[in-house]
Amino acid sequence: MSVFNSTKPLNIVAVSGGLNHPSKTEALVQAIIDELGEATPIQVHFIKFSEIAPLLGGAIYRKQLPQRVQDDLAAVEAADALIVGTPVYRASFTGLFKHFFDFVEQTALVDVPVLLAASGGSDRHALVLEHQLRPLFSFFQAQTLPIGVYATDRDFTLEYTIYSEALRDRITLAVARALPILEWAPAKGQRAEVVKSKTQQANQNLGINKQIEQDEVLPSAAVPSLDAAESRLHQNKVKPQVA
Ligand SMILES: Cc1cc2nc3c(=O)[nH]c(=O)nc-3n(C[C@H](O)[C@H](O)[C@H](O)COP(=O)(O)O)c2cc1C
């Protein structure tokens, strides 16, 4: 039974950065989708790098990407929530995973809940969720969900199904902790629109680099309202003369 009042299914976009086929990352992301689907109605657009990776590498600008990848990017930008997974390569996400998200419009994910997942060969790189994936989605002002899911090669059978009970429990916990946050996810679009227009205005008025120089404005944690932050920004345009 759904925990949500709305009967409209949540628009979930899942991304697996796994380049191989079959892929443990893909199996992990699929297991998270399945667990979420047990709890609430969802519609899923699943982007698999095992399919799109060869289409991604040569593009520098978004318009150079094949239509299929442009449609995938549009789906990410329109999602109610994301489930993202990557294999660990050299202690981080893969280069292509980052390349894909480099094309995502920078205000499109404001307040969007993102469930983080990764698969690696070693337990020692589990914190890739915290020191690589979480900062990337913090840049987007997304709401990274409290519990991420990390799996290693040992958690899977030779057929790439999940073998480990501990991993299954972790997926259940991650989804359980996500559900109360996902409840209001469809409303995030309004907030994203406000942030987007404010960002565009600020860029036009000041130039982005000049804005960063306004050091009194940057600690905006003390100014939760965007309008209040903006009026402080304008006050600071005329700096008092120092005798
Ligand atoms: C180029 C490369 C670099 C890797 N680097 C790491 C690493 O730094 N840490 C780690 O734990 N695993 C590393 N691995 C192992 C993969 O992360 C692991 O096998 C992963 O589950 C593969 O996911 P896939 O089945 O979706 O391709 C690396 C694998 C490759 C191919």
The ligand as an ORCA input file, in Angstrom:
! r2SCAN-3c Opt
* xyz 0 1
  C      39.283      0.664    -14.144
  C      38.752      0.081    -12.866
  C      39.070      0.679    -11.663
  C      38.581      0.166    -10.466
  N      38.897      0.790     -9.307
  C      38.391      0.336     -8.134
  C      38.684      1.009     -6.922
  O      39.390      2.003     -6.874
  N      38.123      0.527     -5.780
  C      37.329     -0.590     -5.754
  O      36.841     -0.961     -4.682
  N      37.028     -1.247     -6.911
  C      37.541     -0.817     -8.091
  N      37.241     -1.476     -9.276
  C      36.328     -2.646     -9.233
  C      34.897     -2.270     -9.620
  O      34.456     -1.105     -8.966
  C      33.896     -3.372     -9.247
  O      34.272     -4.588     -9.823
  C      32.486     -2.995     -9.662
  O      31.564     -3.772     -8.937
  C      32.221     -3.169    -11.151
  O      30.877     -2.809    -11.413
  P      30.096     -3.336    -12.718
  O      29.885     -4.812    -12.577
  O      28.810     -2.566    -12.671
  O      30.932     -2.982    -13.903
  C      37.737     -0.988    -10.476
  C      37.445     -1.601    -11.701
  C      37.930     -1.079    -12.877
  C      37.576     -1.752    -14.192
*
